Amino acid sequence: MKTITFLLVLVSSVGFAQGSVALDVPEGFHMHDGFYLSLTGGPAIGSITLDGTNGGFDKIELSGAGGQFDFKIGLVVSEEANLILSFDLISRAISSPTLTMDGTTVNTTSDVTASDLLFGAGITKYFMPANIFINATVGAGQFSLDLNNTTSNSQTGFGFQVKGGKEWWVSDNWALGVAAGLSYISAPDQTDPSLPRYSGTLSTTKFFVVFNTTFN
């Protein structure tokens, strides 16, 4: 009888201890809830192409490896589905790109930077508990060329990005991870009063690998 009593007390004590541990877990620990912030950076590869009509050329390509940066801020709209909506700002810059015009290639100077920008609405889905995610962004895109501290911008067009990766928790709410994906942007070039018949379209398809830092 004493043995049975001892076992009952032991089971009760263990259960109480487990319950105490559960109560000590901070609210939102390793969960996707509330405020969402994600910062990413890494290399991106993909040329920027300008297809022109009545401008003295047919095709210009600016190519080279560039650095990509993503900034996402938003809210979890479904904790059960681990679904997040965000405002996304995504940029890539190519310093000293290689320029190819109608098949002729020249190297530009260090004073030249070609860049693209995508901003719009994003949706992110996490698959738990593996903390694997997929993300899509749709919005407006634009290109710019910086030459000797003078910047020329394209008109605004359409762009999208898709990305997938995995993160590992490093604190209650912070996670680090890696991701890969692709992005596409297309936008009309600015008109030129000196060339009234000219029209052009800039576009890029780029592939990237980035490192993620996420607070959620």
PyMOL commands that set and color helices and strands:
alter all, ss='L'
color gray80, all
select helices_A, chain A and resi 2-24
alter helices_A, ss='H'
color red, helices_A
select strands_A, chain A and resi 35-45+48-53+59-63+65-78+83-95+98-101+104-107+112-127+132-147+150-153+157-169+174-188+199-215
alter strands_A, ss='S'
color yellow, strands_A
deselect
rebuild
show_as cartoon
